[in-house]
Amino acid sequence: MQLKFDKATGLLPAIVQESGTGKVLMLGFMNAESFEKTLATGNVTFFSRSRNKLWVKGESSGHVLKVEDIRVDCDADAVLVVAEQLGPGTCHEGYRSCFFRRVEAGDLVIAEPRAFDPEQVYGDSSKSQSPAPANKE
Amino acid sequence: MQLKFDKATGLLPAIVQESGTGKVLMLGFMNAESFEKTLATGNVTFFSRSRNKLWVKGESSGHVLKVEDIRVDCDADAVLVVAEQLGPGTCHEGYRSCFFRRVEAGDLVIAEPRAFDPEQVYGDSSKSQSPAPANKE
């Protein structure tokens, strides 16, 4: 199996979709090592571009994503991971999905209720509802 | 509304999810111009990295993607477009979704039936089931 990681960055985009609901939870990037680790452990593992290292989603929050199925697209340069999310939500801002905002008349409008209090899970730094510089954990 | 296009490439990943079924159909990349065009026309429009120009999905096949909802993630560097697909499938290989292959014991296995004959839609060049170098159209 040959995946086509980007020649410049060594990464490819990985979509996570919740099993059962079909909800798209987040998009992260994987390098070859994080993809192999995802396969080997069954826990979705990204490469964090901001911290420049492997990032097991949920390693600090406990909200890990358990792999159920991995799909690869026609060009083999993107993957779709179907996963069960352990915990109330995937987004470090406290929402079930990172895609909790809708484009409406040129603005971003929050489109779903908060699922948990990020302050309790991550501490003070994620309290704000404004976009954070990078995914937490 | 500020989307964070990649500083190096001017692009961000855009997931397309089918309305109704929740099926993830494909992942493409958008630059600011293609995002604006998607908003303005209601037809999902990418930036083709292989052809280095705007790419209205379905412009040659007629299998356009009609925008129903656009979501933006917490970091504002990825979008999720919920769309109706006009036509039998999104993938230029003849499948409903580009993610038609599953990772199984280290191999890629076709996991859904073909929805249409790509030869009839695109001509001879898409006949092969092997991964193509770039999305057609």
Interface residues (C-beta under 8 A of the other chain):
Chain A: M1 A8 P13 I15 Q17 T21 G22 K23 V24 M26 L27 L39 D69 I70 R71 V72 D73 C74 D75 A76 A78 V79 L80 C91 H92 E93 Y95 S97 C98 F99 F100 R101 R102 V103 G106 D107 L108 A111 P131 A132 P133 A134 N135
Chain B: M1 A8 P13 I15 Q17 T21 G22 K23 V24 M26 L27 L39 D69 I70 R71 V72 D73 C74 D75 A76 A78 V79 L80 C91 H92 E93 Y95 S97 C98 F99 F100 R101 R102 V103 G106 D107 L108 A111 P131 A132 P133 A134 N135
